[in-house]
Amino acid sequence: MEQNVKTPTELGTQNVGLLLAKYALPAIIAMTASSLLNNIDMFFISRFVGPEAISGLGAAMPFMMLGAAFGAMVGVGASSIMSIRLGQRDFKTAQQVLGNTVTLNIILSLIVTLAFIAFLNPMLYFFGASDNTLTYARSYMLIILIGGIITHSYLGLNAIIRSAGHPIFSMLCTIVTVLSNALLDWLFVWVWKWGIDGAAWATVLSQAVGLVMELVILSRKSEMIHLQRGIYRINPKIVKQILLIGLSPFFMNACACLVVIIINHSMRKYGDMEYGEQGGDFAIGAYSIVNRVVFFFLMVVMGINQGMQPIVGYNWGAHQNDRVWRTLRYAIIGGVLVTTTGWLIGECCPEFLTRIFSDGNNEGSLRILEISTNGFRIDVMVLPLVGAQMVTTNFFQSIGHAGKSIFLSLTRQLLFLIPGLLILPQYLGLDGVWGALPLSDAVSFIVTVTMLWLLVRKVKKSQS
């Protein structure tokens, strides 16, 4: 027991650079693996089902993002609160945070699943599905929604395990999930020919494997933070704190969902105008590919954020501000390096990346390849700035400044991007849809840097 109590308190004593590497590297591997989890389905669908199925998957994307928004609200909020309470050595409250996380995930996943299934077809049409792609989108999402309680619980408990001092195990759970997904995709889609349904079942069942692993370690009584009687009853104060901090990632994902809906509609409209019948479907499929590839690099930055979060949260709670600023500085450098790598690859060899998801053996695949290659170069124009913006937004969330984090999330996804999506395509057509993305990233970066400078100035002034 003594060893387990020591684990989280190392966040306040060990070298910051080594700590960030220790916590961030497993999280980066885990997030990279998680991104591969999303891309594995697309790979098998593109190779063994067809381009219309890729477009159907693109129409289903807002559904998945909205479901993830509720999962992130609980998981990220709970892990942030747990890190702060461990920094304050309030182990009893940290234990209750675990129990309330389990309960909240079950309640929210049931509500989301029932609500989405009830309005599945109208919502898919609203999200960008057409008569040609509705069947694929509905089949995929129905299975994903049925497994919603597994997905929410898996993601929420993974964040808790990482904050409780087990970043390596959190990473292993994700890696096992990804490997299981790849194996099941191969079996269900390629061998058994289940089509897009097989890809959906592979996703749900692979997450079930990861959830079982998480429940096993959290059931050990030797762990300082573990599942036990008396911690599952809803505590209004804890729930309020979880949801308040979790509102930032919720709004980020919800706004991203709204943005994808607008993008899908714009892609359909201007794709049909520029490429004729089904051009809109192919443009939606192209955006789905580009978005998933770019998201791979953003997931690495999210891994850095996850590694930063417990260190910043603990030291902010322990009033060790020097360690807080050093951690933030290292995290920003890492985030910028990652997104700069993505920018170089996206500008130099976009066709190579998009060919992974479009074999080019038929007219539909060739059209998707053409649209996505052009869109890729536009989409990543200011990607290096996004790394710094994401790290800083997560920093505000990690120190409990939920309002600032929510505002920064809204600026990038809502206040700047949506007006750009409504205005630019009127003058630039399909290129205007792609161009609105880097424009909003550049403006939101300026706002984020300004808010961070104001916070640093305020903290230093209070210490003088």
C-alpha positions in Angstrom: 0.0 0.0 0.0 2.8 2.3 0.8 4.2 2.0 -2.7 0.9 2.9 -4.3 0.5 6.0 -2.1 3.9 7.1 -3.2 3.2 6.9 -6.9 1.0 10.0 -7.4 3.1 12.2 -5.0 6.1 11.8 -7.3 4.3 14.4 -9.5 5.4 17.1 -7.0 9.0 16.0 -6.5 10.7 14.4 -9.5 12.3 16.3 -12.4 9.6 17.9 -14.5 11.1 16.9 -17.9 11.5 13.3 -16.8 8.0 13.3 -15.4 6.5 14.7 -18.6 8.3 12.0 -20.6 7.2 9.3 -18.2 3.5 10.3 -18.4 3.3 11.7 -21.9 5.1 8.9 -23.8 2.7 6.2 -22.7 -0.2 8.6 -23.4 1.2 9.5 -26.8 1.5 5.8 -27.6 -2.0 5.2 -26.3 -3.5 8.2 -28.3 -1.6 7.1 -31.4 -3.0 3.7 -31.0 -6.5 5.1 -30.4 -6.2 7.1 -33.6 -5.2 3.9 -35.4 -8.3 2.4 -33.9 -10.4 4.9 -35.8 -8.4 4.5 -39.0 -8.5 0.7 -39.0 -12.2 0.7 -39.7 -11.8 3.2 -42.6 -9.0 1.2 -44.1 -10.9 -2.1 -44.2 -14.1 -0.3 -45.3 -12.3 1.4 -48.2 -10.6 -1.7 -49.3 -13.4 -4.3 -48.9 -16.7 -2.4 -49.0 -16.4 0.7 -51.3 -16.3 4.5 -51.7 -20.0 4.9 -50.9 -19.3 3.2 -47.5 -16.5 5.7 -46.8 -19.0 8.6 -47.5 -21.5 6.9 -45.2 -18.8 6.7 -42.5 -18.2 10.4 -43.0 -21.9 11.1 -42.5 -21.8 9.0 -39.3 -18.8 11.0 -38.0 -20.9 13.7 -36.2 -22.8 11.0 -34.3 -19.5 9.5 -33.1 -18.1 12.9 -32.1 -21.3 13.9 -30.2 -21.2 10.6 -28.3 -17.5 11.2 -27.6 -18.4 14.7 -26.3 -20.4 13.1 -23.4 -17.7 10.6 -22.7 -15.0 13.3 -22.6 -17.1 15.4 -20.3 -17.0 12.7 -17.6 -13.6 11.2 -18.3 -11.6 14.4 -18.6 -13.4 16.2 -15.8 -13.0 13.3 -13.4 -9.3 12.8 -14.2 -8.6 16.5 -13.7 -10.4 16.6 -10.3 -8.7 13.4 -9.2 -5.2 14.8 -10.0 -6.0 18.0 -8.0 -7.3 16.0 -5.0 -4.3 13.7 -5.1 -2.1 16.8 -5.1 -4.0 17.9 -2.0 -3.7 14.4 -0.5 -7.5 14.1 -0.3 -7.6 10.4 -1.0 -11.2 9.9 0.2 -12.6 12.4 -2.3 -10.4 10.9 -5.1 -12.0 7.5 -4.3 -15.5 9.0 -4.6 -14.5 10.6 -7.9 -13.8 7.0 -9.3 -17.2 5.8 -8.1 -19.1 8.8 -9.5 -17.3 8.4 -12.8 -18.6 4.8 -13.2 -22.2 5.9 -12.3 -22.1 8.9 -14.6 -20.8 7.0 -17.6 -23.6 4.4 -17.3 -26.3 7.0 -16.9 -25.1 9.3 -19.7 -24.4 6.4 -22.2 -27.9 5.0 -21.7 -29.5 8.4 -22.3 -27.4 9.1 -25.3 -28.0 5.7 -26.9 -31.8 5.7 -26.5 -32.1 9.3 -27.7 -29.9 8.8 -30.8 -31.5 5.5 -31.8 -34.9 7.1 -31.6 -34.0 9.7 -34.2 -31.3 7.9 -36.1 -32.5 8.3 -39.7 -33.4 12.0 -39.6 -30.2 12.8 -37.8 -28.1 11.0 -40.3 -29.7 12.9 -43.2 -29.1 16.1 -41.2 -25.5 15.1 -40.7 -24.9 14.7 -44.4 -26.0 11.3 -45.5 -27.7 10.8 -48.8 -30.0 8.1 -50.2 -26.8 6.5 -51.6 -25.0 6.4 -48.2 -27.8 6.2 -45.6 -27.8 2.4 -45.5 -24.0 2.3 -44.7 -24.2 5.1 -42.1 -27.2 3.6 -40.3 -25.8 0.1 -40.2 -22.5 1.3 -38.7 -24.0 3.7 -36.2 -26.7 1.4 -34.9 -24.1 -1.1 -33.7 -21.8 1.7 -32.3 -24.8 3.1 -30.3 -25.7 -0.3 -28.9 -22.2 -0.6 -27.6 -22.2 3.0 -26.2 -22.1 1.9 -22.5 -18.9 0.0 -23.3 -17.3 2.9 -25.1 -18.1 5.5 -22.5 -16.9 3.3 -19.6 -13.7 2.3 -21.4 -12.7 5.9 -22.2 -13.7 7.3 -18.8 -11.9 4.6 -16.7 -8.8 4.9 -18.9 -8.5 8.6 -18.0 -8.9 7.7 -14.3 -6.3 5.0 -14.4 -3.8 7.4 -15.9 -4.4 10.1 -13.3 -4.2 7.5 -10.5 -0.6 6.9 -11.4 -0.7 4.1 -14.0 0.1 5.7 -17.3 1.8 2.5 -18.6 -1.2 0.4 -17.9 -3.5 3.0 -19.5 -1.3 2.7 -22.6 -1.4 -1.1 -22.6 -5.2 -1.1 -22.4 -5.3 1.1 -25.5 -2.8 -0.9 -27.4 -4.6 -4.2 -26.7 -7.8 -2.5 -27.8 -6.3 -1.5 -31.1 -4.7 -4.9 -31.8 -8.0 -6.5 -31.0 -9.8 -4.1 -33.4 -7.4 -4.9 -36.2 -7.8 -8.6 -35.7 -11.6 -8.5 -35.5 -11.7 -6.1 -38.6 -9.7 -8.7 -40.6 -12.0 -11.5 -39.4 -15.3 -9.8 -39.7 -14.8 -7.6 -42.8 -12.3 -9.5 -44.9 -12.8 -13.2 -44.0 -16.5 -13.3 -43.0 -17.6 -10.5 -45.4 -19.8 -8.7 -42.9 -19.2 -5.4 -44.6 -19.5 -2.2 -42.6 -21.4 -4.0 -39.9 -18.3 -6.1 -39.2 -16.2 -2.9 -38.8 -18.7 -1.6 -36.2 -18.8 -4.9 -34.2 -15.0 -5.0 -34.3 -14.8 -1.5 -32.7 -17.3 -2.3 -29.9 -15.9 -5.7 -29.0 -12.3 -4.5 -29.0 -13.3 -1.7 -26.5 -14.9 -4.4 -24.4 -11.6 -6.1 -24.2 -9.9 -2.9 -23.0 -12.7 -2.3 -20.4 -12.2 -5.7 -18.9 -8.5 -5.0 -18.4 -9.4 -1.7 -16.7 -11.9 -3.3 -14.4 -9.4 -5.9 -13.3 -6.8 -3.4 -12.1 -9.4 -1.1 -10.5 -10.8 -4.1 -8.6 -7.5 -4.7 -6.8 -7.8 -3.7 -3.1 -4.0 -3.2 -3.0 -4.5 -0.1 -5.2 -4.9 3.2 -3.5 -7.8 4.2 -5.8 -10.0 1.1 -6.4 -13.6 0.0 -6.9 -15.3 -0.7 -3.6 -18.7 -0.3 -1.9 -20.0 3.1 -1.0 -18.4 5.1 -3.8 -21.0 4.8 -6.5 -23.8 7.0 -5.0 -24.0 10.3 -6.8 -22.3 13.1 -4.9 -23.8 16.4 -6.2 -20.7 18.4 -5.3 -18.3 16.0 -7.1 -20.6 15.6 -10.1 -20.8 19.4 -10.4 -17.0 19.7 -10.3 -16.6 16.9 -12.9 -19.2 18.4 -15.2 -17.9 22.0 -14.8 -14.4 21.1 -15.9 -15.7 18.5 -18.3 -17.7 21.1 -20.1 -14.6 22.3 -21.9 -13.9 19.0 -23.8 -17.7 18.5 -24.2 -18.1 21.8 -25.9 -15.0 21.2 -27.9 -16.4 17.9 -29.2 -19.9 19.2 -29.6 -18.7 22.2 -31.6 -16.5 19.9 -33.6 -19.7 17.9 -34.3 -21.5 21.0 -35.4 -18.6 22.0 -37.6 -18.5 18.6 -39.3 -22.2 18.8 -40.0 -21.7 22.2 -41.7 -18.7 21.0 -43.5 -20.6 17.9 -44.8 -23.4 20.0 -46.1 -21.0 22.4 -47.7 -19.0 19.5 -49.2 -22.2 18.1 -50.6 -23.4 21.4 -52.1 -20.1 22.5 -53.7 -19.0 19.0 -54.5 -22.1 18.5 -56.6 -21.6 21.9 -58.2 -18.0 21.2 -59.2 -18.0 17.4 -59.9 -21.6 16.7 -60.8 -23.8 13.8 -59.5 -22.5 12.1 -56.4 -19.7 14.7 -56.3 -21.0 15.8 -52.9 -20.8 12.2 -51.6 -17.2 11.9 -52.8 -16.3 15.3 -51.2 -17.7 14.1 -47.9 -15.7 10.9 -48.2 -12.6 13.0 -49.0 -13.0 15.2 -46.0 -13.5 12.1 -43.8 -10.1 10.8 -45.0 -8.3 14.1 -44.5 -9.8 14.7 -41.2 -8.8 11.3 -39.9 -5.2 11.6 -41.1 -4.8 15.1 -39.6 -6.5 13.9 -36.4 -3.7 11.3 -36.1 -1.2 14.1 -35.4 -3.7 16.0 -33.2 -4.1 12.8 -31.1 -0.4 12.8 -30.5 -0.7 16.3 -29.1 -3.6 15.1 -27.0 -1.3 12.4 -25.7 1.1 15.2 -24.6 -1.8 17.0 -23.0 -2.8 13.8 -21.1 0.7 13.5 -19.8 0.8 17.1 -18.8 -2.6 17.1 -17.1 -1.8 15.1 -13.9 1.6 16.9 -13.5 0.1 20.4 -13.9 -3.0 19.6 -11.8 -1.0 18.1 -8.9 1.5 21.0 -8.8 -1.1 23.7 -9.2 -3.0 22.1 -6.3 0.2 22.0 -4.3 1.1 25.7 -5.2 4.3 24.7 -6.9 4.0 27.2 -9.8 7.6 26.9 -11.1 6.9 23.3 -11.9 3.6 24.2 -13.5 5.2 26.7 -15.9 8.1 24.4 -16.8 5.7 21.6 -17.6 3.6 23.9 -19.8 6.7 25.1 -21.7 7.9 21.6 -22.4 4.4 20.5 -23.5 4.0 23.4 -25.9 7.4 22.7 -27.5 6.4 19.0 -28.0 3.0 19.9 -29.4 4.5 22.3 -31.9 7.1 19.7 -33.1 4.3 17.1 -33.6 2.1 19.4 -35.6 5.0 20.8 -37.6 5.8 17.2 -38.6 2.2 16.8 -39.8 2.4 20.0 -41.7 5.5 18.9 -43.6 4.1 15.5 -44.5 0.7 17.0 -45.5 2.2 19.6 -47.8 4.9 17.3 -49.3 3.1 14.0 -49.8 -0.7 14.2 -49.4 -1.5 11.8 -52.2 0.6 9.0 -50.5 -1.4 9.4 -47.3 -4.8 9.5 -48.9 -4.1 6.5 -51.1 -4.0 4.4 -48.0 -7.8 4.9 -47.8 -8.6 5.1 -51.5 -7.2 2.4 -53.8 -8.1 4.3 -57.0 -9.5 1.2 -58.8 -12.8 2.8 -59.7 -14.2 6.2 -60.6 -15.5 6.9 -57.1 -12.2 6.1 -55.5 -10.3 8.3 -58.0 -12.6 11.2 -57.4 -12.2 10.9 -53.6 -8.4 10.7 -54.1 -8.4 13.9 -56.3 -10.5 15.9 -53.8 -8.7 14.8 -50.7 -5.2 15.4 -52.1 -6.1 19.0 -52.9 -7.9 19.5 -49.6 -5.0 18.1 -47.6 -2.6 20.8 -48.6 -5.1 23.6 -47.7 -6.2 22.0 -44.4 -2.7 21.8 -42.9 -1.4 25.3 -43.9 -1.1 26.5 -40.3 -1.0 23.2 -38.5 2.1 24.0 -36.4 0.1 26.7 -34.6 -2.6 24.2 -33.6 -0.2 22.3 -31.4 0.5 25.3 -29.2 -3.2 26.2 -29.1 -4.3 22.8 -28.1 -1.8 22.5 -25.3 -2.6 25.9 -23.8 -6.4 25.1 -23.9 -5.8 21.9 -22.1 -3.6 23.7 -19.6 -6.4 26.0 -18.5 -8.6 22.9 -18.1 -5.9 21.1 -16.0 -5.7 23.9 -13.5 -9.5 24.1 -13.1 -10.0 27.3 -15.1 -13.0 25.7 -16.9 -14.4 29.0 -18.2 -11.2 30.0 -20.0 -10.8 26.5 -21.5 -14.4 26.5 -22.7 -14.0 29.9 -24.3 -10.8 28.9 -26.1 -12.5 25.7 -27.3 -15.4 27.8 -28.7 -13.2 30.3 -30.4 -11.5 27.7 -32.6 -14.5 25.5 -33.3 -17.4 28.0 -33.3 -16.7 31.7 -33.2 -14.2 31.7 -36.1 -14.6 28.5 -38.1 -18.4 28.5 -38.7 -18.5 32.1 -40.1 -15.6 31.1 -42.4 -17.4 28.0 -43.6 -20.5 30.1 -44.4 -18.6 32.9 -46.2 -15.5 31.6 -48.0 -17.2 28.9 -50.1 -19.4 31.5 -51.7 -16.3 33.0 -53.3 -13.9 30.0 -53.5 -16.2 27.1 -53.9 -14.9 23.8 -52.5 -11.5 25.3 -51.8 -13.3 27.8 -49.5 -14.7 25.0 -47.4 -11.1 23.7 -46.9 -9.7 27.2 -46.4 -11.9 28.1 -43.5 -10.1 25.5 -41.4 -6.6 27.0 -41.4 -8.0 30.6 -41.2 -9.9 29.8 -37.9 -6.8 28.0 -36.5 -4.6 31.1 -37.1 -7.0 33.5 -35.4 -7.7 31.3 -32.4 -4.0 30.9 -31.9 -3.6 34.6 -31.4 -6.5 34.7 -28.9 -5.0 31.7 -27.0 -1.5 33.2 -26.7 -3.0 36.5 -25.4 -5.0 34.7 -22.7 -2.0 32.7 -21.6 0.1 35.9 -21.4 -2.6 37.5 -19.2 -2.7 34.5 -16.8 1.1 34.4 -16.4 1.2 38.1 -15.8 -1.6 37.9 -13.2 0.1 35.0 -11.3 3.5 36.6 -11.2 2.0 39.9 -10.0 0.2 38.1 -7.1 3.5 36.5 -6.1 5.4 39.7 -6.1 
